[in-house]
Amino acid sequence: MAWTRNKKEFCVLEFAKTESIVTVQRMFRTMYHTEPPTDKTIREWNMKFQQSGCLCAAKRTGRPGPSAETVERVGETFVRSPQKSTHRASRELQRPPSSVWRFMREHLHVTGYQLQLFQALNPQDHNLRLHFCVDFQQQLEEDGFAEKLVFSDEATFHVCGKVNRHNVRIWGTENPHAKMDHVHDSSKVNVFCAISSCKVYGPFLFAETTVTGIN
């Protein structure tokens, strides 16, 4: 049973007054309406108070940290392959993924940088975007226009090993600003789906290179 500090103090103070374990236990039962600590426990509290002047719980040392050899092994596996996932590294190192992640962040002080996709904007694109927003806002004010809207999206699944940017990380102490090349028009499958206020269209699978309005 975990005893609170005030109950410990009560037993030690009463034992100092009465020097009787039985009396302390009887008074404890009357005071707190519960079973008192054992004879051994009360004597240990009293001894601790006499030696240290405190009944505070001993400071816990916590979980021991990893050895330098373990941290070095984790660092070496990502030096050889900075794009390696923590799950793959955990299988190679026979360590839980959470431990590998903690070693990377807390002991090696490296960060997993995510690949970003950027699209170049030409000078004329800014005006086109502005005109589209203005025209679209005006049409939304017309009755029944919102019910005619159909929102669509597509996803592409490559079979050439092209990575998923949402899952890839490049581990390092600094941003490597890495670039990744991939083959255009490689074998892939496109999935298209759309939704309106009253219906879901799809999903449709396309083997063509791109999804166009015609196909």
N, C-alpha and C positions, 0 to 999 in steps of 0.2 A: 504494500500500500504506500502511496506517495503522501507524505505528511507535509502539511503547510508549515511555513516558518513560525507563525504565531503559536501553533500547537507544540512545536519543538521548544520554543521559549517558555511556554507555560510549564512543560514538564521539567525543564532545567531549573527554573526559578523555584518551583515547588519542592523539588528534590533538595535544593540548597537550603530551604527553610526546614524541611521535615527530616531529611536524610532517610526517608523510607520510601521504597519503591511501591509498596502496597498502598500507602497513603496517596501517593501521586496518581496511581492508577485509579483509585476510588474517586478522587477529586476530578480527574480527567473525564471519567464516565459521567459524573454529575454535571460537569461543565458543558460537554459537547454531545452528550447522549449517544455515544458510540463506543465501541470497544477500544480500550487504551493500547498504547504501544507495549511491546514486551519488555521484560526486565532488561534483556541484553540491549535493546534499542535505546532505552532511556539512559543506561550507563554509557553507551557510546556517545550519545549527544552531550552528556555531562562532561565526559573526557575531552571531547573535541572543543567544547566551550572553554574548558580550563587551559587547553594547550594553545588555542588560536584566538580565543576571545570572540569567536564568530560562529554562527550556525548556518552560514551560507553554504549552498551546494558547491562542491568542488568544481573548478573550471574544467570543462570537457576539452579534451585535445582535438576532437573532431576526427573526420575521416583522414587517414594518412594520404599525403599527396603521392603522385606517381613518381617513379624513379627517373633519374636523368636518362637512363638507357631507354626506358619506355618512350619518353618524350622525343628522344632522338630518332627512334625507329619510326614514330608517327611522322616526324618532319621529313625524314628521308623518303618515305613513300610518296609524299606530295611533291617533293623536289623532282623526283623521277617523272611524275605525271601530275602536273598542277590542276588538270581538269578532272581528276578522279573524284568520284562522289564519296561522301563519308560512309555510305552503306557498303560500297565496294571495298573501301579501306578497312572497314570493321571486319569484313569477312577475311581479308588477307592477314590482318593483325590479330584476329581472334579476340576482338574487343567490341563492346556494345557501341552502336552508332553514337549514343549520347556521350560516351567517354571520349571518342575520337573528336567529336565536335568541341568538347570542353578543352581537350588538350590543344586544339588548334587555336581557340580563341583566348584562353586564359594563360597558357604556358608558352606557346609559340607566337602569339600576338599577330596572327594572320587573319585575313578577311576573305570571305568567298565573294568574288565580284561576279555579278550577273551580266551576261551579254545583253546588249541593247540593240534594238533595230531602229535605224534612222532612215527617214525618207527625205531626199533633197527637195527643197522648195525653190522654184524659179521666181524671178521678180514678179511675173504676171499672176502667179498663183495667189498672192495676197488679195488682189482686187477681185479675183474670181470667188474666193471664199467669202469676202465681204458681201458681194452681190447675192450670193446664194443665201446667206443668212437673212438678209433684208427681204428677199422675195419669199423665202420660206415663212418668215414671221407674218408677212401680209396674208399669205394663203391660209395660215392657221386661224386667222380671224374670220374666215368664211365658214358658214354653217355646213356641217357634214364632211369637211375636208379631213379632219382627224380620223374619222371612221374609215377613210379610204387608204390610209397609210399602211404600208406593208414593210416591216423591218426584216432584213435578211442578213445572213452571214455565212461564211464558208470556212472550212478548215482543210488543210492539205496534209496528207500522211505520206512521207517519203519512204522508199525502201532502199535507199542508197547509203543509209547511215547518217543522214543529216540530223544534227542534234536538236533537241527541243530546248529553246533558249530559257524556258521557265525552270528547267531542272538543272541546267549546266552552271557550274561555278568554277572559277579559276582562282586557286588559293595563292595568296602572296601577301607580303607586308606592304606592298604598294600596288596601285592600280596598274596592271600591265598594258592597258589599252590594246588588248589583243584583237585581232581580226580573224575571221574564219571564212575560208573559201568553200563554196559548194557548187555543184554542177547544175547548170540550168537545164530545164526540161528533162530531168531524170525521171525514172519510173516512180509514179506516185498515184494516189487516189484522192480525189476531191470530194468533199461532202458538203452539200448545200442544204440550208434550212431557212424557212421564213415564217413569220408570224404576223397576224393582223389582229384587229380587235375581236374577231369572231372565229378565226380559224388558224390552224397550224399547217404549213405546207412542208412536206418532207418528213424525214431527211431523204435526200436524193444523192446517189453515188454516181460520180462521173469518172470515166477512165481517160477522158480527153486531157490535154495538157493544161488548159485553163477552162474555167466556167464562164461562159458568155451568155448574153441574153438569148442568142439563137438556140444553143444546145440545151 
